[in-house]
Amino acid sequence: MATATANSTGVATGKRKPVFKKVDELKPGTSGHTLTVTVVSSKTVKVASKANGRSSSVLMARPTNPSRIAECLVGDETGTIVFTARNDQVDMMKPGTTVILRNAKIDMFKGTMRLAVDKWGRVEVTEPANFEVKEDNNLSLVEYELVNVEN
């Protein structure tokens, strides 16, 4: 594994150190966040099947496993936010576990922020954090509205 890469001018540059953010610094529509958070709670969400009753594997070339989704309340000493865990991520999100979310993004769901890590990101279990989660500042309870401004 290389520790340096060459840019377009041929000069070697080192890997960038991750910049860890706090939960209260998250804004709608942003991505590329790296956070250390503790899981407060986790609730499995039932995935709705197709409305017409046909399986999705008929339309796709390869059959797919039903996806597992859990909504987990995660936070740090500045606040909390709902994290949408998918498939293998669900097993890692046990209450009391401290995780590092790399390349996380903010998805908007019904006007509220949700934190998610897609295939380009990573969820890693780490040693227990030494902070107390501030549960009274839940960023997922703030409702946002898109407003078009005309010039």
N, C-alpha and C positions, 0 to 999 in steps of 0.2 A: 504494500500500500504506500503510495507516494505521499510525502509530506509537503511537497512544493509542486506548483504547477507553473507552466510558462504562459504568459499572456501574449497578446498579438504582437508585441514588440520583441518577444523572445526573452524578456527579463523574468526570472523566477520570482514568484510571489508565494508566501506562506499561506497556510490555511487561516481563515479568520476565526477568532475566538467567538463563541456564541455570546450574544448580549441577552442576559436574562431580564425579562420584564416582570412587573408586578400586575396582578389582576386589575387593579384600578386604572392602569394605563391603557387598557384595551379599548379600542374604538370600533364602531361598525364599519364593515367593508375592508378591514385590514387583514394582512396575512404575514407569514414568516416569523411568528412569535415563538420564543423559547421561554417556557415557564417551569418553575418548580412548584407543584401544588400538592395538597393533601386531599384525598377523597373523603367527603363528608358523608354522602349517601349515594346509593346506586339503585336504580329501579329499571327492570327490564320492560321494554315497550313491545307490545304485540305488533308485528308487521302485517298490514292489511294485504290480502291477496288481490289478484286482479278482479275487477268488477264483472267481467264477462265470463269468469269461471275457467277460462283456458289457462293452461300453465305457460309461464314465460319461456320454458325450454322448447316449446314448439317453434317459437319465433327466432330462437338463437341457435347457432351452430353446435354449441356444447351445452349440456345441462348445467344448471347452477344450483348450488345449495341455497336453502333459504337463509337470508341474512339475519343475523342477530343484532339488535340495537338496544342499548341501554342509555338512559339519561342519568348522568351522574352529577351531583353537586360537588364541585371542586373549588378550592380556595387557598389563599395564603393570608398573611397578616393584614392585607389591605382590603380584602373583599372576597366574594364568591361569584361563580358563574356556572351555568349548566354546560357540561361537556357531553357531547353525543359520541358514545363509544360504539364502534362497529366491529362485528365478528370477533377476531382474536383479542381486540382491545377490551372486550367485555370481561374476560377472565382476569385481567390485570386490575380492574377498577373495583377493588374491595374496600369497604369503608375502613378508614384509618391508614390506608396505604399511601405512601408518598411517591409521586411519579414525576418524571421530567417529560414535558410535552415539547417536542422539537418540530419546528415548521408548522405550528398550529395556525389555523385561520378562524376568522369570525364569520359564521353564517347567520343570516337573518331568518327567523322563523316566526311568522305572525307578528312582525314588528319588534321582536325582542332578539337580543344577541345570544348565540349559542357558539361555544367553542368546539372545534372539530379538528381531527388530524386525519388527512387523507393518505393515499398511497405514497405521496412524496414526503410525508413526515414520519415521526417515530414516537412511540410511547415506551418509556423505560421506567421500570420500578427501581427506586433508589433507596438509600438508607433513610430512616425516619427523620423528618424535619424538626428543627428546634423552634418552630413558631406556633403560635396559637391562631387558628383560623378565625377571621372576623366574619361571623355569620350574619351580622345585621346590615351588611352592604352587599346585597345580591344584585349584580349588574344585569341579570336576566329578568329582573322584575321591571326594569326601565323600558317603557315602550317608545319606539322611535317611529317617526312618520317621514316619508320621503316628500320633500317639498321642492317643486320646480320653480326656479327663480328666473324670470325673464328680464333681459337687459333692455 
